[in-house]
């Protein structure tokens, strides 16, 4: 998104954008929702969603669970704690989204 934007304010605008994103970011990763609304439009960034709303939510859920499983070495109980939920919820989602936790074991 940063590379697609035309940056009419040049370096100063880019600097302000990054500073704002860092302030709004709670973890160590800057996501698109941390960026100003002018960068978030799909048409300007060339990222018009091709998924349905429900499909996008399932994708995001799957990414969160896979990331937690990677960080926990495939341990679903630890992944559940990382996501601040129960092992039962993670187990249900793993089955629903067809994720194999063993893939991420160390």
C-alpha positions as CSV (number, residue, x, y, z in Angstrom):
1,X,0.0,0.0,0.0
2,X,2.8,2.4,0.8
3,X,4.5,1.8,-2.6
4,X,1.2,2.2,-4.5
5,X,0.3,5.6,-3.0
6,X,1.4,8.6,-5.0
7,X,2.7,10.6,-2.0
8,X,1.8,14.2,-2.9
9,X,3.5,15.4,0.3
10,X,6.7,13.4,-0.5
11,X,9.0,12.4,2.3
12,X,7.3,14.5,5.0
13,X,4.0,12.9,4.3
14,X,5.5,9.4,4.3
15,X,7.3,10.1,7.6
16,X,4.0,11.3,9.2
17,X,2.2,8.2,8.0
18,X,4.8,5.9,9.4
19,X,4.9,7.7,12.8
20,X,1.1,7.6,13.0
21,X,1.1,3.8,12.2
22,X,3.7,3.2,14.9
23,X,1.6,5.1,17.5
24,X,-1.6,3.2,16.6
25,X,0.1,-0.2,16.4
26,X,-0.3,-2.3,19.6
27,X,2.1,-5.1,18.5
28,X,5.2,-5.2,16.4
29,X,3.5,-5.4,13.1
30,X,1.9,-2.5,11.2
31,X,-1.3,-3.5,9.4
32,X,-3.3,-1.6,6.8
33,X,-5.8,-0.4,9.4
34,X,-3.0,1.4,11.2
35,X,-2.4,3.6,8.1
36,X,-4.4,6.7,7.2
37,X,-7.7,6.3,5.4
38,X,-6.3,7.8,2.2
39,X,-4.1,4.8,1.8
40,X,-6.8,2.3,2.8
41,X,-9.0,2.7,-0.2
42,X,-8.9,-0.4,-2.4
43,X,-9.0,1.6,-5.7
44,X,-5.9,3.7,-4.8
45,X,-3.9,0.8,-3.4
46,X,-4.9,-1.7,-6.0
47,X,-6.3,-4.0,-3.3
48,X,-10.0,-4.2,-4.0
49,X,-11.1,-7.3,-2.1
50,X,-12.0,-10.4,-4.1
51,X,-13.4,-12.3,-1.1
52,X,-16.8,-12.0,0.4
53,X,-17.0,-10.5,3.9
54,X,-17.4,-14.0,5.4
55,X,-14.6,-15.3,3.3
56,X,-12.3,-12.5,4.5
57,X,-13.2,-13.1,8.1
58,X,-12.4,-16.9,7.7
59,X,-9.1,-16.0,6.1
60,X,-8.2,-13.7,9.0
61,X,-9.2,-16.3,11.5
62,X,-7.1,-18.9,9.8
63,X,-4.1,-16.6,9.7
64,X,-4.4,-15.8,13.4
65,X,-4.7,-19.5,14.4
66,X,-1.8,-20.6,12.1
67,X,0.4,-17.8,13.5
68,X,-0.5,-18.9,17.1
69,X,0.3,-22.5,16.2
70,X,3.6,-21.5,14.7
71,X,4.5,-19.6,17.9
72,X,3.4,-22.4,20.1
73,X,5.1,-25.2,18.2
74,X,1.7,-26.7,17.2
75,X,0.5,-26.9,20.8
76,X,-3.2,-26.0,20.7
77,X,-3.5,-25.2,24.4
78,X,-0.6,-22.7,24.1
79,X,-2.1,-21.3,20.9
80,X,-5.4,-20.8,22.7
81,X,-3.6,-18.9,25.5
82,X,-1.8,-16.7,23.0
83,X,-5.2,-15.9,21.4
84,X,-6.8,-15.4,24.8
85,X,-9.4,-18.0,24.2
86,X,-10.2,-21.6,25.1
87,X,-8.7,-24.8,23.6
88,X,-12.2,-25.9,22.7
89,X,-12.7,-22.8,20.5
90,X,-9.3,-23.3,18.8
91,X,-10.1,-27.0,18.3
92,X,-13.4,-26.2,16.7
93,X,-11.8,-23.6,14.4
94,X,-9.0,-25.9,13.5
95,X,-11.5,-28.5,12.3
96,X,-13.7,-26.0,10.6
97,X,-10.8,-24.4,8.7
98,X,-9.0,-27.7,8.1
99,X,-5.8,-26.7,9.7
100,X,-3.3,-29.5,10.7
101,X,-1.6,-28.4,14.0
102,X,1.0,-31.1,13.5
103,X,2.4,-29.2,10.6
104,X,3.6,-26.5,13.0
105,X,5.1,-28.7,15.7
106,X,8.8,-28.3,16.4
